[in-house]
């Protein structure tokens, strides 16, 4: 695997080539290649996650002084979630450099998406260890933060409850209300069924291990029922 191709593509020159390779080394690869004198990428992933969160948080805090914490939190969540990281990792060609077991390399779909998102974080952790904070900041601004304008424009940062409330007020001038329809299970393992209503009309019911989770699930279903996605 020639990682110099990736370095050239990203404009990132690593002093320590091993740590770059480690960022792309999945646990399964080591099982089939025990002679490889590298760890898998999970510790780097742990580090990169924290570095990314700080960079994104600092950027949002400085660039949007007029915005409330709730908006900034939603924007950050939309930027650093697994779906977004997978998308950016695919755009950057990370798929071509993954070191996976033969079995894992055949897995696509959700399993591959999960690996790609983790590898993105691991790469950032490796970059931080090799070159420090500034190159990481430049990398995140160049490849991840550029997605922010699109997120704000299409409203994809909003959770389902926010979206449903906006649509309900726009379409029928009613604010949705939520009611717990059913509770089950012991205190430490509660399950809730929550209904979302427009006036007295039940639109949808959602399930979750907390009231908030069930409300979100109900709102998600309600958007589909009303065809307001």
PEZI-V289427 format. One record per residue. N is the residue number from 1. RES is the residue in one letter. PHI is phi in whole degrees, 0 to 359 (999 if undefined). Layout:
BEGIN
n: {N	N}
res: {RES	RES}
phi: {PHI	PHI}
END
This chain:
BEGIN
n: {1	2	3	4	5	6	7	8	9	10	11	12	13	14	15	16	17	18	19	20	21	22	23	24	25	26	27	28	29	30	31	32	33	34	35	36	37	38	39	40	41	42	43	44	45	46	47	48	49	50	51	52	53	54	55	56	57	58	59	60	61	62	63	64	65	66	67	68	69	70	71	72	73	74	75	76	77	78	79	80	81	82	83	84	85	86	87	88	89	90	91	92	93	94	95	96	97	98	99	100	101	102	103	104	105	106	107	108	109	110	111	112	113	114	115	116	117	118	119	120	121	122	123	124	125	126	127	128	129	130	131	132	133	134	135	136	137	138	139	140	141	142	143	144	145	146	147	148	149	150	151	152	153	154	155	156	157	158	159	160	161	162	163	164	165	166	167	168	169	170	171	172	173	174	175	176	177	178	179	180	181	182	183	184	185	186	187	188	189	190	191	192	193	194	195	196	197	198	199	200	201	202	203	204	205	206	207	208	209	210	211	212	213	214	215	216	217	218	219	220	221	222	223	224	225	226	227	228	229}
res: {X	X	X	X	X	X	X	X	X	X	X	X	X	X	X	X	X	X	X	X	X	X	X	X	X	X	X	X	X	X	X	X	X	X	X	X	X	X	X	X	X	X	X	X	X	X	X	X	X	X	X	X	X	X	X	X	X	X	X	X	X	X	X	X	X	X	X	X	X	X	X	X	X	X	X	X	X	X	X	X	X	X	X	X	X	X	X	X	X	X	X	X	X	X	X	X	X	X	X	X	X	X	X	X	X	X	X	X	X	X	X	X	X	X	X	X	X	X	X	X	X	X	X	X	X	X	X	X	X	X	X	X	X	X	X	X	X	X	X	X	X	X	X	X	X	X	X	X	X	X	X	X	X	X	X	X	X	X	X	X	X	X	X	X	X	X	X	X	X	X	X	X	X	X	X	X	X	X	X	X	X	X	X	X	X	X	X	X	X	X	X	X	X	X	X	X	X	X	X	X	X	X	X	X	X	X	X	X	X	X	X	X	X	X	X	X	X	X	X	X	X	X	X	X	X	X	X	X	X}
phi: {999	263	284	295	297	292	302	295	297	270	68	238	260	271	285	258	290	294	289	294	297	299	300	256	267	281	308	297	294	292	297	265	228	296	281	292	271	222	277	284	267	291	291	294	299	301	291	298	301	292	297	298	300	293	299	295	297	298	299	296	299	282	278	230	296	272	274	282	303	300	296	298	296	295	296	299	300	290	281	254	286	299	298	294	296	298	300	292	299	294	300	276	78	298	306	286	241	295	257	235	292	301	294	293	292	275	285	236	62	298	298	291	301	297	296	295	298	294	292	303	295	296	300	295	298	294	297	296	295	277	229	94	289	301	299	295	298	296	297	295	296	287	249	250	292	294	281	298	302	293	299	293	296	270	72	291	284	281	282	297	298	297	297	294	296	300	294	297	291	288	275	232	56	233	270	299	231	241	228	286	269	200	235	210	89	292	305	276	218	291	232	237	242	241	258	251	242	248	68	262	267	284	266	197	238	233	247	188	273	217	298	298	295	292	297	298	295	296	296	300	293	296	300	290	301	274	57	251	298}
END
